Amino acid sequence: MSTAELLSKNVLQSKGMVDTFLKDFSDADMLFRPAKTANHAIWQMGHLANSVRGLVTACGPGVAFPFEDDTRFGKSKASIDDPAFFPGKAELLGRFDQGMDIAAAWVAKLSDAELATPTPERMRPFAPTVANVAILLASHAMMHIGQFTVTRRALGKPILF
């Protein structure tokens, strides 16, 4: 297995974990905040979908996504609780899943030389190479799973792991 294939599998594994942690959430659960200033899961999923698209297109400008960046998921909108403002769970999970599938396919095709390519200047402090972006695609989603775990506990949902 090549490095790119391993990184691609990691992206898909993270996608599957997010889906597992949110599969029993209702639309109302997706808007629950386990603490007053915590982000709700609906905002986090829009943020994750935007992030996947943004990371991939910054390094692979020819990679096409079926959705555009959604401005409802910028930091300034994280405090909004109005369910009418945001798309529903199904739409956002679909967007995220599509994005991660596209990202995984893009990563799987990268050569070692492409993985070593420097990222755009603005990304270098947190992802200096394309390989770092491939790692970030998976680890960013996993970080949010930690937040979903807290929400699960606060909602009284079953512990998964």
Secondary structure as GFF3:
##gff-version 3
##sequence-region A 1 161
A	DSSP	alpha_helix	3	22	.	.	.	ID=ss1
A	DSSP	alpha_helix	27	30	.	.	.	ID=ss2
A	DSSP	alpha_helix	41	59	.	.	.	ID=ss3
A	DSSP	three_ten_helix	71	73	.	.	.	ID=ss4
A	DSSP	three_ten_helix	75	77	.	.	.	ID=ss5
A	DSSP	alpha_helix	89	108	.	.	.	ID=ss6
A	DSSP	alpha_helix	112	115	.	.	.	ID=ss7
A	DSSP	three_ten_helix	121	123	.	.	.	ID=ss8
A	DSSP	alpha_helix	130	155	.	.	.	ID=ss9
###
